[in-house]
Amino acid sequence: MKSYRTDVLVIGGGAAGLAAASAAAEAGRETILIEREDSPGGVLEQCIHPGFGVHRYREELTGPEFAARLVEELDASGAEVLTGRSVLAIDPKTRAVETVGPEGVRTIRPKAVVFATGARERPFGALRIPGPRPVGIFTAGLAQKLVNLHNLLPGRRALILGSGDIGLIMARRLHLEGVEVVGVLELKPFPGGLMRNVVQCLDDYEIPLHLSHTVIAVHGTKRLTGVTAARVDETGRPITGTAREFAVDTLILSVGLIPEAELIGRFVGLDPINRGPCVDSRWRTRAPWLFAAGNSVAVFDLVDTVAAAGESAGRFAARFAENDIPEVRKIPISRGENVLHLVPTEIDPGVPTLIHLRVPRPMQRAQVRIGEGIVSRRLIGVRPAEMVEVEVPVEAAEELAKLADVKVEVVEE
């Protein structure tokens, strides 16, 4: 069994992984990136719509263009790339990473690892919708791949369940390809995606958005022939007498993403809400040599943020590989009022920290308060679809360290 040794190993060739590998290599550390597909880029390759790169490159790019920029940076960094290779196991004691690819099983022995495997879509089986399982039910990502990469239409008349960004974007994409999109159903009383996507993907094409609605049954034997939908109450339960039939041959699911982190969850633990590993200000997990970034930690709204997280994680992993990260007492932070996703969950007082969080419902005016107001920021127009970012300077972290319990809360004003 052939064995590699390297300073930094990056697992995953999406936005976070590409940026992490470039940063580690540019810091002077020997770096290997492994990607299970035949080429790096991840899901960006099938996202042919614009809207990427505004923050990172100060121009609007498509997904493939954004990926191409990251790959160019990776090539220039000198990092080694191994494609068509998957991770089988990571040994938490020896740090040995078992992989398999075209040349068979190989072991990589790094000094530090950046885990950047992204997220997977929630499948239809997780929704517990009664009825048969006919052909014609697709996740939004799969439908996007069929249309954009393989030039195949999933059907002719479609209904979309879930108003996450990829569902909104696929409503527009299918409409432009001639598919009749009869509507988008959203369980919550507000859209799940960015407002710009609601306007540009639904309103501009007169595609109906049905809030507080969900699918309660599917119909058809071999091929989907229709679905039954109903309005739901504040607890998400269908309201009697509100059932409505949609005659469609395609149901597209945009019902959430889940960080792909089970491989390391058994030895670093997963946050119950983020669904990814707990990390500190340096994107370091509870295993000091293991860093994680991007959608494998929590699902972010912008790929620019994912790339920035990967870059930061790669830089800190490189420092760890050369024994340049001191051990310090970290400050645990916890969720207070109106906080769902929260990254990081520990503050390292030695570096500035950027807190990322999501709120559970829209608010016109709100204030983020960290540690009884030691750090605060006022916000206008807060929505669950958009991550809120709050910087915690090193000086503020020193004050937070004096508190017995540091909570992050969002107070509606």
Summary of the structure (lengths in Angstrom):
residues: 413
radius of gyration: 22.1
end to end distance: 61.4
largest distance: 65.4
contacts: 1515
relative contact order: 0.13
helix: 26%
strand: 34%
